Amino acid sequence: MNAIFERRSVREYTNEKVDEEKIQKLIDAFQAAPCALHQTDVMELSVITDQELLKKIEDNTNNSCYNAPLVFMINTKKDSQFGERDASVAAENVMVEAFELGLASVYVMGGAIALNKFPEIQKELGMDEGCETSVLLPIGYPANNGKPEDRSKRYKVVRK
């Protein structure tokens, strides 16, 4: 439970590359995510480490990946009833696993929306036709050691 309570959104990363073993563990966390109605064909993942492609994303999304050395681009079928929800659940799995591996991440929707205006870039990043980007997850080593905020009373809770 520490990962759930202690992880935080990070928007500044070091230049240190994430090694293949950790990337594979993050992919495994993505693959383990639940999906609505067991519709596993509505979501896909592009794992981006290529510096030129990362720069292309940054340049076209107003730096929404915060110069992270690794970006997970979670895409869903445009006509999927549950795709975006599935993408959010998968993103949470990846972010919790990233924390466990000593990495940091941030959930980015604005950059995903911006990237959807550039289908040629999405295709270059490996996205299938008929899909759209639902979530971008910049991932890397945090540039500072900020503390997580107290989130124990963020939302209204009704108990009956």
Buried (B, 14 or more C-beta within 10 A) or exposed (E): EEEEEEBBBBBBBBEEBBEEEBBEBBBEBBEEBEBEEEBEEBBBBBBBBEEEBBEBBBEBBEEBBBBBBBBBBBBBBEEBEBBBBBBBBBBBBBBBBBBBBEBBBBBBBEBBBBBBEBBEBBEBBBBEEEBBBBBBBBBBBBBEEEEEEEEEEEEEEEEE
